[in-house]
């Protein structure tokens, strides 16, 4: 007699494998969001600091978009809930607000 495994039997293993890139991208987003929030320009002439803030915001939003894009893939969507994506989305929103406030 042959034992056929149910496709849901591999969900925990798949979830563990998919958690790695989602977690790493969220950590990247967190680092660059932190950078965007902690850079303080010396004055209105400090173009390098403003460019660093904008770059950090763009990288945060890009990492958050990558996490969201991964979550939208059907194979990921069936095993990973939105709870895995929400931290990255919040970081992306924070970076967007920071960027919108004048970098």
C-alpha positions in Angstrom: 0.0 0.0 0.0 1.4 3.4 -1.0 1.1 6.3 1.3 0.3 9.6 -0.4 1.2 12.7 1.5 -1.2 15.6 1.6 0.2 18.8 0.0 -0.4 20.7 3.3 2.1 18.4 5.0 4.9 20.5 3.7 3.5 23.8 4.8 5.6 24.1 7.9 8.8 23.4 6.0 7.9 25.8 3.2 6.9 28.4 5.7 10.3 28.1 7.4 12.1 28.4 4.0 10.1 31.4 2.9 10.5 33.1 6.3 14.2 33.6 5.6 13.9 36.0 2.7 10.9 37.8 4.2 12.8 38.2 7.5 16.0 39.4 5.8 14.2 41.9 3.6 12.3 43.2 6.7 15.6 43.6 8.6 17.0 45.5 5.6 14.0 47.8 5.6 14.3 48.3 9.3 18.0 49.2 9.1 17.4 51.8 6.3 14.3 53.2 8.0 16.4 53.7 11.2 19.1 55.4 9.1 16.5 57.7 7.5 15.2 58.6 10.9 18.6 59.2 12.5 20.4 61.3 9.9 20.3 64.9 10.9 21.4 67.5 8.4 23.6 70.3 9.7 21.6 72.8 7.9 19.8 73.6 4.6 23.1 73.4 2.8 23.8 69.8 3.8 22.9 68.2 0.5 24.8 65.0 1.4 22.6 64.4 4.5 19.4 65.1 2.6 20.6 62.7 -0.2 21.3 60.0 2.4 17.8 60.4 3.9 16.2 60.1 0.5 18.4 57.1 -0.4 17.5 55.4 2.9 13.8 56.0 2.3 14.0 54.7 -1.2 15.8 51.5 0.0 13.3 51.0 2.8 10.3 51.4 0.5 12.0 49.0 -2.0 12.6 46.3 0.6 9.0 46.7 1.8 7.8 46.4 -1.8 9.9 43.3 -2.3 8.4 41.7 0.8 4.9 42.6 -0.4 5.7 41.3 -3.9 6.9 38.0 -2.5 3.8 37.7 -0.4 1.6 38.1 -3.5 3.1 35.0 -5.2 0.6 32.2 -5.1 3.0 29.7 -3.5 3.9 32.1 -0.8 0.4 33.4 -0.3 -0.9 30.0 0.7 1.5 29.5 3.5 2.4 33.0 4.8 -0.1 35.3 6.3 -0.2 39.1 6.1 1.4 39.2 9.6 4.7 38.4 8.0 4.4 41.4 5.7 2.9 44.1 8.1 6.2 45.0 9.8 7.8 45.8 6.4 4.7 47.7 5.3 4.8 49.8 8.4 8.5 50.5 7.8 7.7 51.5 4.2 5.0 53.9 5.4 7.3 55.5 8.0 10.0 55.9 5.3 7.4 57.5 3.0 6.3 59.9 5.7 10.0 60.8 6.4 10.7 61.3 2.8 7.5 63.4 2.4 8.5 65.6 5.3 11.4 67.0 3.3 14.0 64.3 3.6 
